[in-house]
Amino acid sequence: MESIKKFIKRFILFSIFSIAVYLIGLIGYGEIVPDYFQQNIFFEKFAYGFSNTRFKEVKNTSEVDIVFLGSSRSYRHYDPRIFGEYGYNSFNLGSSAQTFLQTEILVNRYIERLNPDYVVLDIYPGMFSSDGVESSFDLISNDYNDLETFKLALQLRNIKVMNTWIFAVYKEYICNSLDDIENKAQKEDTYVNGGFVQRKIRTNQNYSDINHQKWKYNELQWEAFVRTIQKIKQTDAQLIIVHSPRNSHFRYSKPERLLTYLDSLNLSFYNYKNMGFLSDSLHFYDPSHLNQNGVNLYNDFFYKRHFND
């Protein structure tokens, strides 16, 4: 009996020592090794998409008319300045490669503060099929970390995401990294208050033949999508689920499961992927993102379709 007690005590002490060594080693690795050579941490503060600035701004924003959610196709496709001209105050909570695992966290964090009349959820197949790893790096590195982001790291079962979460917590609470200010103009992109990112005008030169893209549901994403819809429906906001414009060569199989689920809730899906007034070249800067000329036309259409009583 005495030998068992000694074994348990030594095992506990060894475990504590091992965890401490791992944490110290991980933090030292993240601080000393240049980002380019890091293979096990992907701390992306001030990364592509201005998430750091957007998450700072939303903490000081409340009582808006419209909230936009989704990937870069959200924060590059819905311009708060245009909706402001129509008398609607809006905020764009899109983030790079955002999947429903991150949408759910952002809705839980900010939807009550923003208290919108409308929530526009911009979706595309990648949000349902992605593993959500890339978008988790962005959220963990640029917004605060809590039990929700820890659960996210556990769900993904990806050691790189967990290492990044540990390093981000260290940076947030020891180095006050969230207080640092991001430059609002980077290369071709400029952050616009309200969450939008405007790119210098250029046109799309990347054409492809029409092809059908195969995809399948990631169950983690589907469950997060369902929980997010239920959360939004508990508010007074009207939910608008939409696929915004994309180049015409993208073709997907019909999302039967999605349509059946939305139909059971009396919700509509608005598929605006192919709009006759948009050119694959002149109104996009790449096959998936509108340039500002395209945004102006699409937002005018979107306002008249959904808000012009």
C-alpha positions as CSV (number, residue, x, y, z in Angstrom):
1,M,0.0,0.0,0.0
2,E,2.8,2.4,0.9
3,S,4.5,1.7,-2.4
4,I,1.4,2.6,-4.3
5,K,1.1,5.9,-2.4
6,K,4.7,6.7,-3.3
7,F,4.1,5.8,-7.0
8,I,1.0,8.1,-7.2
9,K,2.9,10.9,-5.5
10,R,5.8,10.6,-7.9
11,F,3.5,10.4,-10.9
12,I,1.7,13.6,-9.8
13,L,5.0,15.5,-9.2
14,F,6.4,14.2,-12.5
15,S,3.2,15.3,-14.4
16,I,3.3,18.8,-12.8
17,F,7.0,19.1,-13.7
18,S,6.5,17.9,-17.3
19,I,3.6,20.4,-17.8
20,A,5.7,23.3,-16.4
21,V,8.6,22.4,-18.6
22,Y,6.4,22.1,-21.7
23,L,4.7,25.5,-21.0
24,I,8.1,27.3,-20.4
25,G,9.6,25.6,-23.4
26,L,6.6,26.5,-25.6
27,I,6.6,30.2,-24.6
28,G,10.4,30.4,-25.0
29,Y,10.1,28.8,-28.5
30,G,7.4,31.3,-29.4
31,E,9.4,34.3,-28.2
32,I,12.8,33.3,-29.5
33,V,12.3,31.4,-32.8
34,P,11.5,33.7,-35.7
35,D,7.9,33.3,-37.0
36,Y,9.1,32.0,-40.3
37,F,10.7,29.0,-38.8
38,Q,7.9,28.2,-36.2
39,Q,6.2,24.9,-37.0
40,N,4.2,24.3,-33.9
41,I,2.7,27.8,-33.1
42,F,0.8,30.1,-35.5
43,F,0.2,33.3,-33.5
44,E,-1.2,35.6,-36.1
45,K,-1.6,39.0,-34.4
46,F,-2.3,41.7,-37.0
47,A,-2.8,39.1,-39.6
48,Y,-4.5,39.5,-43.0
49,G,-8.0,40.9,-42.6
50,F,-7.7,43.4,-39.7
51,S,-9.4,41.1,-37.1
52,N,-7.5,42.7,-34.3
53,T,-8.8,46.2,-35.2
54,R,-12.3,44.8,-35.9
55,F,-12.5,43.0,-32.5
56,K,-11.3,46.1,-30.7
57,E,-14.0,48.3,-32.4
58,V,-16.8,45.9,-31.7
59,K,-16.2,46.2,-28.0
60,N,-17.0,49.9,-28.2
61,T,-20.0,49.5,-30.5
62,S,-23.6,48.9,-29.6
63,E,-27.2,49.2,-30.8
64,V,-26.7,48.8,-34.6
65,D,-29.4,48.0,-37.2
66,I,-27.5,45.3,-39.1
67,V,-24.7,42.8,-38.2
68,F,-22.9,40.9,-41.0
69,L,-21.3,37.6,-40.2
70,G,-19.1,35.2,-42.3
71,S,-15.6,34.9,-43.8
72,S,-13.6,37.4,-45.8
73,R,-16.5,37.3,-48.2
74,S,-18.5,39.1,-45.5
75,Y,-16.0,41.8,-44.5
76,R,-15.2,42.5,-48.1
77,H,-18.7,42.4,-49.5
78,Y,-20.8,44.5,-47.2
79,D,-19.7,48.1,-46.8
80,P,-21.1,50.0,-43.7
81,R,-20.6,53.3,-45.5
82,I,-23.1,52.3,-48.2
83,F,-25.7,51.0,-45.7
84,G,-25.1,54.2,-43.7
85,E,-26.1,56.3,-46.7
86,Y,-29.4,54.4,-46.7
87,G,-29.9,55.2,-43.0
88,Y,-28.8,51.8,-41.6
89,N,-26.1,51.6,-38.9
90,S,-24.2,48.4,-39.3
91,F,-21.2,46.4,-38.2
92,N,-19.3,43.7,-40.0
93,L,-18.1,40.8,-37.8
94,G,-16.6,38.8,-40.6
95,S,-13.2,37.3,-40.1
96,S,-10.7,35.6,-42.4
97,A,-11.8,32.0,-43.3
98,Q,-14.4,32.2,-40.6
99,T,-16.3,29.0,-40.1
100,F,-19.3,28.3,-37.9
101,L,-17.1,27.3,-35.0
102,Q,-15.8,30.9,-34.9
103,T,-19.2,32.5,-35.9
104,E,-20.8,30.8,-32.9
105,I,-18.2,32.3,-30.5
106,L,-18.5,35.8,-32.0
107,V,-22.3,35.6,-31.8
108,N,-22.1,34.5,-28.1
109,R,-19.7,37.3,-27.3
110,Y,-21.2,40.3,-29.2
111,I,-24.8,39.8,-30.4
112,E,-26.4,41.1,-27.3
113,R,-24.2,44.2,-27.2
114,L,-24.9,45.0,-30.8
115,N,-28.6,44.2,-30.5
116,P,-29.3,44.3,-34.2
117,D,-32.6,44.4,-36.0
118,Y,-31.1,42.2,-38.8
119,V,-28.3,39.6,-38.9
120,V,-26.9,38.8,-42.3
121,L,-25.1,35.4,-42.3
122,D,-23.0,35.2,-45.5
123,I,-22.3,31.5,-46.2
124,Y,-20.6,29.3,-48.8
125,P,-19.8,25.6,-48.8
126,G,-16.3,26.1,-47.3
127,M,-17.9,27.2,-44.0
128,F,-19.6,23.8,-43.7
129,S,-16.7,21.6,-44.9
130,S,-13.6,23.3,-43.4
131,D,-11.8,21.9,-40.4
132,G,-11.8,25.4,-39.0
133,V,-8.1,25.4,-38.1
134,E,-7.0,28.4,-40.1
135,S,-9.8,30.7,-38.8
136,S,-9.1,29.6,-35.2
137,F,-5.6,30.9,-35.4
138,D,-7.0,34.3,-36.4
139,L,-9.6,34.4,-33.6
140,I,-7.3,33.1,-30.9
141,S,-4.5,35.6,-31.8
142,N,-6.7,38.7,-32.2
143,D,-9.5,38.5,-29.7
144,Y,-9.5,37.6,-26.0
145,N,-9.3,34.0,-24.9
146,D,-11.6,32.3,-22.5
147,L,-13.3,29.0,-21.9
148,E,-15.0,29.1,-25.3
149,T,-11.7,29.4,-27.2
150,F,-10.2,26.7,-25.0
151,K,-13.1,24.4,-25.9
152,L,-12.6,25.3,-29.5
153,A,-8.9,24.3,-29.3
154,L,-9.9,21.0,-27.7
155,Q,-12.6,20.3,-30.3
156,L,-10.2,20.7,-33.2
157,R,-7.8,18.1,-31.7
158,N,-4.9,20.0,-33.4
159,I,-1.7,20.4,-31.4
160,K,-0.8,23.5,-33.3
161,V,-4.1,25.2,-32.4
162,M,-3.7,24.3,-28.7
163,N,-0.1,25.5,-28.7
164,T,-1.2,28.8,-30.2
165,W,-4.0,29.1,-27.6
166,I,-1.4,28.7,-24.8
167,F,1.0,31.2,-26.3
168,A,-1.9,33.6,-27.0
169,V,-3.0,33.5,-23.4
170,Y,0.6,34.2,-22.3
171,K,0.8,37.2,-24.7
172,E,-2.6,38.4,-23.7
173,Y,-2.3,38.3,-19.9
174,I,1.5,38.7,-19.4
175,C,2.4,41.0,-22.4
176,N,-0.9,42.8,-22.8
177,S,-0.8,42.1,-26.5
178,L,-4.4,43.1,-27.1
179,D,-3.5,46.7,-26.3
180,D,-1.2,47.0,-29.3
181,I,-2.5,49.1,-32.2
182,E,-2.7,47.7,-35.7
183,N,-1.9,49.9,-38.8
184,K,-5.2,50.4,-40.6
185,A,-3.6,50.5,-44.0
186,Q,-1.6,47.5,-45.2
187,K,-0.4,47.0,-48.8
188,E,-3.6,47.2,-51.0
189,D,-6.1,47.0,-48.1
190,T,-7.6,49.7,-45.8
191,Y,-9.7,49.1,-42.8
192,V,-13.0,51.0,-42.8
193,N,-14.7,51.7,-39.5
194,G,-17.6,49.2,-39.0
195,G,-15.5,46.2,-39.9
196,F,-15.2,46.5,-43.7
197,V,-11.9,46.1,-45.6
198,Q,-11.5,48.0,-48.9
199,R,-9.0,46.9,-51.4
200,K,-7.5,49.1,-54.1
201,I,-9.4,48.7,-57.3
202,R,-8.1,46.0,-59.6
203,T,-9.9,43.4,-61.7
204,N,-9.9,39.7,-61.8
205,Q,-7.7,37.9,-64.3
206,N,-8.0,34.4,-62.9
207,Y,-10.6,32.6,-65.0
208,S,-11.5,29.0,-64.9
209,D,-13.9,26.8,-66.8
210,I,-17.2,26.0,-65.1
211,N,-16.8,23.0,-62.9
212,H,-18.7,21.3,-60.1
213,Q,-17.0,21.4,-56.8
214,K,-17.5,18.5,-54.4
215,W,-17.8,19.1,-50.7
216,K,-19.3,17.4,-47.7
217,Y,-20.5,18.5,-44.3
218,N,-18.1,18.6,-41.4
219,E,-20.3,17.5,-38.5
220,L,-18.5,19.9,-36.0
221,Q,-19.3,22.8,-38.4
222,W,-22.9,21.7,-38.9
223,E,-23.6,21.4,-35.1
224,A,-22.0,24.9,-34.6
225,F,-24.2,26.2,-37.4
226,V,-27.4,24.9,-35.8
227,R,-26.4,26.3,-32.4
228,T,-25.7,29.7,-34.0
229,I,-29.0,29.8,-35.8
230,Q,-30.8,28.9,-32.6
231,K,-28.9,31.6,-30.7
232,I,-29.8,34.3,-33.2
233,K,-33.4,33.2,-33.3
234,Q,-33.6,33.8,-29.5
235,T,-33.0,37.5,-30.2
236,D,-35.4,39.9,-31.9
237,A,-33.3,40.1,-35.0
238,Q,-34.4,39.0,-38.4
239,L,-32.0,36.5,-39.8
240,I,-31.0,36.7,-43.5
241,I,-28.9,33.8,-44.8
242,V,-27.2,34.5,-48.1
243,H,-24.5,33.3,-50.5
244,S,-22.9,36.5,-51.9
245,P,-21.6,36.8,-55.4
246,R,-18.7,34.6,-56.6
247,N,-17.3,33.9,-60.1
248,S,-19.6,31.9,-62.3
249,H,-17.3,28.9,-62.7
250,F,-18.0,27.8,-59.2
251,R,-20.8,25.2,-59.2
252,Y,-21.9,23.2,-56.1
253,S,-24.2,20.3,-55.5
254,K,-27.5,21.4,-54.1
255,P,-27.3,21.8,-50.3
256,E,-30.3,19.6,-49.6
257,R,-29.5,19.2,-45.9
258,L,-29.2,22.9,-45.4
259,L,-32.4,23.7,-47.3
260,T,-34.4,21.1,-45.4
261,Y,-33.2,22.4,-42.1
262,L,-33.9,26.1,-43.0
263,D,-37.3,25.1,-44.3
264,S,-38.2,23.4,-41.0
265,L,-37.5,26.8,-39.3
266,N,-39.4,28.8,-42.0
267,L,-36.1,30.5,-43.0
268,S,-35.1,31.3,-46.5
269,F,-31.7,30.9,-48.2
270,Y,-30.9,33.7,-50.7
271,N,-28.4,32.5,-53.3
272,Y,-26.9,35.5,-55.0
273,K,-23.8,33.7,-56.3
274,N,-24.5,34.5,-59.9
275,M,-25.8,38.0,-60.5
276,G,-26.4,39.2,-64.0
277,F,-25.2,42.7,-63.3
278,L,-21.8,41.6,-62.2
279,S,-18.9,40.6,-64.5
280,D,-16.5,37.9,-63.5
281,S,-13.6,40.2,-64.4
282,L,-14.7,43.8,-64.0
283,H,-16.4,43.5,-60.6
284,F,-14.1,41.0,-58.8
285,Y,-10.4,41.2,-57.8
286,D,-10.2,37.4,-57.5
287,P,-12.7,34.6,-58.2
288,S,-14.2,34.9,-54.7
289,H,-14.1,38.6,-53.8
290,L,-15.8,41.6,-55.3
291,N,-13.8,44.8,-55.9
292,Q,-15.2,48.1,-54.7
293,N,-17.1,48.6,-57.9
294,G,-18.7,45.2,-57.4
295,V,-19.4,45.9,-53.8
296,N,-21.2,49.2,-54.7
297,L,-23.5,47.4,-57.1
298,Y,-24.1,44.4,-54.9
299,N,-24.9,46.5,-51.8
300,D,-27.3,48.7,-53.7
301,F,-29.1,45.5,-54.9
302,F,-29.0,43.9,-51.4
303,Y,-30.4,47.0,-49.8
304,K,-33.3,47.3,-52.3
305,R,-34.0,43.6,-52.0
306,H,-34.1,43.3,-48.2
307,F,-34.4,46.7,-46.6
308,N,-36.2,49.1,-49.0
309,D,-39.8,48.7,-47.7
